[in-house]
């Protein structure tokens, strides 16, 4: 065991108060350039990257679990491990059931995407579950770059991280982007999902560089971004639904792209 181990037993400890603020407050997380991972799965995903957690808070009640022990065996020497009573973990975490651990990691600063790199563009997505699901689908479909407007919910909030299921650690996530400028510089085709779009998603060639743009859950894509679209596409809905949830719409679009790429590769 090469990593440093400490124990904190008081809920009034200043470090515990600061940890609670990080869990609860997006402004505090942005200010410190940190994210908080809750649970083994996210910590394992982070450990698989070149940028491991620098601080890990372990629930003493779960310290002997086999999965926890396996994770601890992988910790680099740079990590500080802090043991916490379950009662403190319960007060700090946002989860109903206290997690096995919390990990503090730096928010990544990925390189800007190439001008012709396919990307997902998100304008003012507010629901953490929607954002996390879109990230998960982007990762699964092979689109690496995701651009978020300043009006999006904090992409590194605990809720979005849980919904993303590790997707954050395989994507290049670009926060607080001027989407108009980014799309103006993009050399591929820009497709905006639009309920009143003039063409079907399935009529579009998605095999080349493409920016798939999705808007706010209530307002949709703004007129400024609609004006930059090469095509305003609709997802055909022969049934009786009025619209699709934005995460569902993103999933349909992303995997239509996968289908087209697979079909082209098979020819």
C-alpha positions in Angstrom: 0.0 0.0 0.0 1.8 3.1 -1.3 -1.0 5.7 -1.0 -1.4 7.9 2.1 -4.3 7.0 4.5 -6.0 9.4 6.9 -9.1 9.2 9.1 -11.7 11.9 9.7 -14.3 11.1 12.4 -15.9 14.5 13.0 -18.7 15.9 10.8 -17.5 19.4 11.8 -14.1 18.9 10.2 -13.4 21.7 7.7 -12.5 19.3 5.0 -15.8 17.5 5.3 -17.7 20.8 5.1 -15.8 21.7 2.0 -16.5 18.2 0.5 -20.2 18.8 1.2 -20.1 22.1 -0.6 -18.5 20.5 -3.6 -21.3 17.9 -3.8 -24.0 20.5 -3.5 -22.8 23.5 -5.3 -21.9 23.7 -9.0 -20.3 27.2 -8.6 -17.9 25.8 -6.0 -17.0 22.9 -8.3 -16.3 25.2 -11.2 -14.3 27.6 -9.0 -12.0 24.8 -7.8 -12.0 23.0 -11.1 -13.2 19.7 -9.5 -15.8 17.0 -9.8 -17.1 14.6 -7.2 -17.5 10.9 -8.2 -20.0 8.9 -6.1 -19.6 5.1 -6.1 -17.2 2.4 -7.3 -18.2 2.4 -11.0 -17.3 6.1 -11.6 -14.1 5.8 -9.6 -13.0 2.8 -11.7 -13.7 4.7 -14.9 -11.6 7.5 -13.7 -8.7 5.2 -12.7 -8.6 4.0 -16.3 -7.6 7.4 -17.5 -4.3 9.2 -17.3 -5.8 11.6 -14.7 -6.8 9.5 -11.6 -8.5 11.0 -8.5 -6.3 12.9 -6.2 -8.4 12.3 -3.1 -10.7 9.4 -2.2 -13.1 9.3 0.7 -13.9 5.7 1.8 -17.0 4.6 3.7 -15.6 2.6 6.6 -18.7 0.3 6.5 -17.8 -0.7 2.9 -14.0 -0.8 3.3 -13.7 -4.7 3.2 -16.0 -5.2 0.2 -14.2 -7.2 -2.5 -14.9 -4.5 -5.2 -13.6 -1.8 -2.9 -10.4 -3.8 -2.1 -9.8 -4.4 -5.8 -10.1 -0.7 -6.5 -7.8 0.2 -3.6 -5.2 -2.1 -5.0 -5.2 0.0 -8.2 -4.7 3.4 -6.5 -1.6 5.2 -7.5 0.7 6.6 -4.8 -0.5 10.1 -5.6 -3.9 9.5 -4.2 -4.8 10.4 -0.6 -7.3 8.0 1.0 -9.5 9.4 3.8 -11.6 6.9 5.9 -15.0 8.2 6.9 -17.7 6.8 9.2 -20.8 5.8 7.3 -22.8 8.5 9.2 -20.5 11.2 7.8 -20.7 9.7 4.3 -24.5 9.8 4.5 -24.5 13.5 5.4 -22.1 14.4 2.6 -23.4 12.4 -0.3 -26.5 13.3 -2.3 -27.6 9.7 -2.5 -30.3 8.0 -0.4 -28.0 5.2 0.5 -24.4 6.2 1.4 -22.0 5.2 -1.4 -18.9 3.0 -0.8 -16.7 6.0 -1.7 -16.4 9.5 -3.0 -13.6 10.6 -5.2 -12.3 14.1 -6.1 -11.0 14.6 -9.6 -9.9 17.6 -11.7 -12.3 18.7 -14.4 -10.6 17.8 -17.8 -9.6 20.5 -20.2 -9.7 18.7 -23.5 -8.2 20.0 -26.7 -10.5 21.8 -29.1 -12.0 19.5 -31.8 -10.6 19.5 -35.3 -12.7 21.6 -37.7 -14.0 18.5 -39.4 -14.6 16.3 -36.3 -18.1 15.1 -35.9 -19.7 16.4 -32.7 -22.8 16.6 -30.6 -23.9 20.2 -29.9 -26.2 20.8 -26.9 -27.9 24.1 -26.3 -29.3 24.9 -22.8 -30.0 21.3 -21.7 -31.3 21.6 -18.2 -32.2 18.1 -17.0 -29.2 16.2 -15.5 -30.7 12.8 -16.5 -31.1 14.0 -20.1 -27.6 15.3 -20.3 -26.0 12.2 -18.8 -28.0 10.0 -21.2 -26.9 12.0 -24.2 -23.3 11.7 -23.1 -23.6 8.0 -22.7 -25.1 7.6 -26.2 -22.4 9.8 -27.7 -19.7 7.6 -26.1 -21.5 4.4 -27.3 -22.0 5.7 -30.8 -18.4 6.8 -31.3 -18.8 10.6 -31.4 -16.1 11.9 -29.1 -16.6 15.7 -29.0 -19.6 17.2 -27.1 -20.1 21.0 -27.1 -22.2 22.5 -24.4 -23.6 26.0 -24.3 -23.3 28.3 -21.2 -26.9 27.6 -20.3 -26.5 23.8 -19.9 -26.7 22.2 -16.4 -23.3 21.5 -14.9 -22.0 18.6 -16.9 -19.8 17.5 -14.0 -22.6 17.5 -11.4 -23.0 14.2 -9.4 -26.4 13.6 -11.1 -25.0 14.0 -14.6 -22.0 11.9 -13.8 -24.2 9.1 -12.5 -26.4 9.2 -15.6 -23.4 9.3 -17.8 -22.2 5.9 -16.4 -18.5 6.7 -17.1 -19.0 8.4 -20.5 -17.3 11.5 -19.2 -14.0 9.7 -19.1 -14.0 8.7 -22.8 -15.4 11.9 -24.3 -14.0 15.3 -25.0 -16.5 17.6 -23.2 -16.3 21.3 -24.0 -18.1 23.5 -21.5 -19.6 27.0 -21.9 -19.0 27.1 -25.6 -20.1 29.9 -27.9 -22.1 27.6 -30.1 -22.7 30.0 -32.9 -18.9 30.6 -33.3 -18.2 26.9 -33.1 -20.7 26.0 -35.7 -19.5 28.8 -38.0 -16.0 27.3 -37.9 -17.2 23.7 -38.5 -16.4 22.4 -42.0 -18.9 19.5 -42.0 -22.7 19.5 -42.2 -24.8 20.9 -39.4 -28.1 19.1 -38.7 -30.6 20.6 -36.2 -33.4 18.5 -34.9 -36.6 20.4 -35.4 -40.2 19.3 -34.9 -41.3 21.2 -38.0 -38.2 20.2 -40.0 -38.5 20.0 -43.8 -36.7 16.7 -44.2 -36.6 13.3 -42.5 -33.6 12.3 -40.5 -33.5 9.1 -42.6 -33.0 11.0 -45.8 -29.8 12.5 -44.6 -26.2 11.2 -45.2 -24.6 11.0 -41.8 -21.5 9.2 -42.9 -19.3 12.3 -43.2 -18.4 14.9 -40.6 -21.6 16.0 -39.0 -22.7 18.3 -36.1 -25.9 17.0 -34.5 -27.6 19.9 -32.6 -30.1 19.4 -29.8 -31.9 22.2 -27.9 -33.5 22.9 -24.6 -36.2 20.6 -23.3 -38.9 23.2 -23.6 -37.8 25.8 -26.0 -35.9 23.6 -28.5 -33.1 25.0 -30.6 -32.7 28.8 -30.8 -33.3 30.7 -34.0 -29.7 31.7 -34.0 -28.6 28.1 -34.3 -31.4 27.1 -36.6 -30.1 29.8 -39.0 -26.7 28.0 -39.2 -28.2 24.6 -40.0 -27.5 22.9 -43.3 -30.7 20.9 -42.7 -33.5 21.1 -40.2 -34.4 17.5 -39.6 -37.4 15.8 -38.1 -37.6 12.3 -36.7 -40.6 10.6 -38.3 -43.3 9.7 -35.7 -46.2 7.8 -37.4 -47.7 7.2 -34.0 -49.5 9.5 -31.6 -46.6 11.1 -29.6 -46.4 14.8 -29.9 -42.6 14.8 -29.5 -39.6 12.9 -28.2 -37.6 13.6 -25.1 -34.3 15.3 -26.1 -32.2 12.3 -24.9 -34.4 9.9 -26.9 -34.1 12.1 -30.0 -30.3 12.3 -29.6 -30.2 8.5 -29.3 -32.2 8.0 -32.5 -29.9 10.4 -34.4 -26.7 9.1 -33.1 -27.5 5.5 -33.8 -28.9 6.3 -37.3 -25.4 7.6 -37.9 -23.9 4.3 -36.6 -26.3 2.3 -38.8 -25.3 4.3 -41.9 -21.6 3.9 -41.1 -22.0 0.1 -40.6 -23.9 -0.2 -43.9 -21.2 1.7 -45.8 -18.5 -0.5 -44.2 -20.4 -3.6 -45.3 -20.5 -2.6 -48.9 
